Amino acid sequence: MTWIRHLKLYEAASEVVKAEGGMVEVLVHPQHRGVKIDLNLALSDHIKGIDETLQLYLFSTGWIIPVIESGDDRGLSLALDLLERIVDLRSMTQSDGSHGMVWDDHAVCERLCVLVELISHNKKSAFISFDLANKIAEEIEVLKLFIDNLLRNEKWKNNNHRLFHLLASFVYADSKMLADEKSAIKDEIESFVSSIFDKETGFSLEQSISYCSFDLAIIKNINGTLTSLLSPLDTDLKSLEFNLNSHVGAISFPDGTLPASGDTPLGLKLTEYQKKFVPVSANIFEHWERLSRIGYYRGCSSGKNIHFLMLTHNVESPHGHTSPLHTDFWVKDFGSLLVDVGGP
C-alpha cells in the first residue's frame, strides 16, 4: 500500500476507529477530522451529509490498514463492520443520484488495492468472516470491471489519475498471478509516464506548475509499490527529478515565488531544497528555451526589473483549465502585479 501517501502519516497510538454510544468515528485521513456514522442507520442515509473529500477517503478504505497493523481487536471489529456496510453499497449506481463518492475513480482504485491486501492478510490469519470474505471477493471483481471501463475512457488519457487506474489493474493481475497481464500493464505505465512528462525539463504536461511535483511524487510512490512486487519501472526517475527541480528553479521569479498557473496557488515559493537547483544566471536562458518548447514562455526586461510567464498550451490538459495566454507579471520591489491564473 506504499502508493497511498497518507497511510504513512497515521500515528501508531492513534485510534483510527472508535465507538461512542451508537456512533462510530473513523479517522479516514490523519490530516482531516473524523467521520461520525450512526450504526443504527443505513450508511446510504449518511452519504449526502459527509464532505466529499472525507467521503473519498472513507470509500477508499485505506484507513483499515493502520487498524490491522495496530493489533486493536475492538477497532478491527468496528472497521470490518463498517467495511461490510461499504461493500453493501454496491447496489448504488452512478445514475441514481445518491452514490456520493462511492464510485469516484480514485476511491475505487484505492479500495480495490486495499481489499486485495485484506484477502492476502486473511490467508495468513483468518480474521474476516466467511460471508464478508465472499463479499470482498465479489467486490474486487466488480471494481476491476469498473476500472476496465475507466481505462477505455479517453477522458483520462492525459490525466495523472490514469496512473491509479493502471496500478490498481496491476495489483489485481498480481493477486491473480496473471504474468502476461502484469507485463502488459507495466508497459502501459511506463508509456504513460513518458507521455505525461517532458524528459528534458521534467515538467508534467498537465499545465499546472504544482502538478509537476505532484505527478512525480505519485510516480515515485507507484514505483515503490511496483518494486515491492518485483516489477520496478524501467524509467530514470532520478534524472527526471533533477531536470524538474532545475527548470522549476529557472521558471521562478527572483524572490523565489512561482508563477500561479493552473492549480498553482498564488504566492507559492520554492522550497529550500528546490532553491539548490536554481541555475546560475548564465544558464537561465537555455532553461527558458527548453520550457518554451512545451508552451511555457518565460522572460524578463533588459534590466531584469520585470519578469513574466505566458502559457500557450491547453488542449492536452484534461483538467478543464483555461490556460492559453495565462499571464504572470512580476515587478522588482513589488512582486506579482498581474496574474491571470487560467485555473478551473
N, C-alpha and C positions, 0 to 999 in steps of 0.2 A: 504493500500500500504506500510505498515511498513517494509515489507521484502526487498523492493528496497532501499538499504542503501543510495545511493547518493541523494535521494529526500530530505533528512534531511539537505543537505548542501546548498540548494538554499537560498539566502538571500531574505528577504521579499521585499526589494526595487529593486531587480534586474529585468531587462527587459529580460524575457526569450525568447519572440518572438517580433521582431520589424521589421518594414518595412523601406527600404531605396530605393526610386525610384521604379523600377520594381523588386527589390530583397527583399526577406525576410530572416532574420538571426535568427537562432534558437540556443539557448544555450542548447544543448542536454544533457550536463552533466556540472555541475558547476565547475568542475576542468579541463575542456577541452575548447578549442577555439570553437566559434560558427560555425555553418554550414550555408553557404550562398546558397540560392536557387533562381534561376531566375524564377519568376512566369509566364513568357511568354513561358517557355519551359516545356515539359513533365518531370515529376520527374524522369522517367526512363533514360532520357538523362544525368542526373547528377550522377547517381549511381557510375559509374566507376571512377569518378573524386573525390570521397569522401573517405577519410581514412576509413579503415574497422572498426576501433574502434568507430569512430564517426557515421558510418552507423549503427552499432549495437545499439547505444543509440538513434539514430534518429528513427529507426524502432521499438524500444522498446516502444516508445511514452510516457514514463514516464514523460517527460518534460511538458506534458499538465496539469498534476495535479497541479503544482505550479501556472500555468496560471489561472486555475479555482479559486484557493484559493486567488489569488491576487485581484480579482474583476475588472481586467482591461478588459473592453468590447472590445477595439480595439485589444488587444493582443489575446483575446479569439476568435474573429472573424478570425484573421490570423491563429491561431492554428487549428481551426476547418477546415479551407480551406486546410491547409497542411495535416491534418489528413485524410481528404477525398481523397487526392491525394495518400496517403499511402495505404488506403483501396482499392483504384482503381488499385493498383499494383498486386492484387490477381491473375490476369491472367499470371503473370510472374512465370514461373515454375523453379524448380531447374535444370532442364535438358537443358534449352535453353542458359545457359552461361551468362545471363545478370541480374541475380537476386541479385547479391551482397549479402548483409546480411539480405535481406528481410525475408528469411526463416531460418536464424540462430536460433537454438533451444532456446537460451537464449532470443533473441529478441521476438520470438513467444510467449514464456511463459509470459514475461512481458506485451506484447501487449494484450494478452487475458485478463489478470487481469485488466489492465488499461481500456479496453473497457467495461468490466463488471462494473467497478467503474463509468464510464461515464454514462452508462444506469441507474445506481442507482441514480446518481445526477440528471439526466434528468427527472426522475419520480417526483422529488421534485419541480423542477422549470425548465420547458421546455426551454432549450436554444439551443437545437440541432434541425435542420430542420427535417421534416418528412422523406424526402428522405435519408438524412445522417443517421438518426436513423435506418432506414431499412437496409442500407448498413452495419452499425456496427453490427446489429443483425445477418446478414448473415456471416459477417467476423468472429464473435465469433464462429459460428458453424464450419466454415472451419478450424479455428485454433484448435478447440477441436479435430477434426478428425486428424489433423496433429500431435497433442500431443499424441493421442491414438496410432499412429504408432510409435512415439518415445518410448512409454512405452513398446511396443512389441519388440523393437530393443535391442538385447543383448549387443550391443556396449556400452550402457550406464549403464550396470548392476552395476558396482562398481564405477561409476563416480559421483562426487558431483552434476553434472547437473541434475541427476535423481531427486534430491530434488525440482528443479524448475518445472520439468515436473509434479511431483506428486502434488505440491502445486497449480499449475495452474488448474489441473483437480479438485482439491478440491474446489477452488474458483468457478469454473464453476458449480459443483454439488450444492454448497451452493446457488448460484444465481438462480438455477432451483428448489431449495428445495427438492433435492434428498437425503433423510436422509440415506437410506441404502448405497448408493454410497459414501456419505461422510464418513460414518463409515468405509467402506472397505478401502478407500484411506488413512484415518488416520492410520489405522493398517499397511498399506504398508509403510507409512512414518516412523513409529516407528520401523518397522522391518528393514528398510534401515539404519536408524541411528545406530541400533545395529550392522549391518553388516559392516558399513564403519568405525566404531570406535572400538578400543580395550578398554574396560572399565577400566582395571587395570592401563593402562598407560595414557589413554585419547588421545592416538595418533590416527590420521587418518591413514588408511591403504593405502593412495594414494602415499606413498613413500617420498614425499617432506615434510621436516620439516615445511616449510612455509604453506603447506596445512593444517597442524594440526589446527592452529589458524584460518585460513581462513574458513575451513569447519565448525568449531564450531560457528564462527560468523554467517555463513549462517543459521545454525540450530536454533540459538537463535532468529534471525530475523523472520524465518519462524514460530517458536513457538509463537512469538509475534502476528503475523497475525492470527494464529490458535486460540490463546487465545481470540483475539478480536472477533472471530467468535464462541466463546463459545466451542471450541474444543481443549484445551491445550494438549500438548503431555504428555503422561504418562512416561516421561523419566527424570532421575535425572541429569539435566544438570549442576547443581552446583558441584556435585561430579565429573562429567566428566571434568569440567573445572579445578577443584583443581588438579586432577590426571595429567591432561595435563601440567599445569604450573610447577608442581614439577618434572615431567620427562623431560620436555624441559630444566629446570634448570639443571637437572642431566646430560643431554647429552651435555651441553655447555662446551666449553673449559675454562681453568682458567681465561682468560682475558674477558670472557663474550661473545665471538663470538660463533656462531653456525656452525656446520658442513654444508657445502654447497651442500646438497643432492637434487636431482631432480630439482625443480624450485626455490630452496632456493638461493638467491643471495650471492655471496662470500662477507664476511665481515659483514653479518647481526649480530646484537648484541641483547642480552636480553634487554628488556625494564626495566625501573626502577621498574615497577610493578612486572614483572616476576622474578627479582632478589630476591624478598621477599620470593620466593618459592624454591630457591636453597636448596637442602637437606644438612644437616650437613655432614661432611666427613664420619662419622661412618655409615651413611645410603646410601651413594652414590652407593655402590656395589649392594645392593638389588634392587635399581632402575635400574642399568645397567642389572641385571639379568632378570628383567621383560621385559626390552626392547629387550633383546636377543630372547625372545620367539616370537617376531614379526619381527625378522630379522635385528635388529639394534645391532651390536656388538661394544660396547664402552669399551675402556680400556686405560691403561697407563703403563709406565715403573715403575719399583720398586721405583725409586727416584722421580717419578711424573714430570720429566722434559719433557717427551714425552707423548702425548696423541693421540689417534686415534679413528676413527669410520670407520667401514666397513658395507656395506649392502649386504644381500643375496637375498632379496625378489624382485620379479619383475612381475610375471605373473598376479597378482591380480590388477595391475595398468592399467587403460585404457588410460593413457596419453602418451604412446609411449616413456617413459623414458627407458634408458638402464642402470639401476641402479645396477644390480648384480656386486658385488666387487667394487662398488663405495667406494672410499677411501679418508679419510682426515688424514693427519699427522700434528700435532701441536707441536711446539717446544718452550720451555720456552725462553723468551727474544728475540724471533724471530717472532712467530706467525705461520700462516699456511705455511708449507714447501711444501706439496704435496697435490694437490686437483684434484681428478678425478670426476668431477661433475655428469657424467652419466645423463645429462639432455636431453631434447628433441632435 
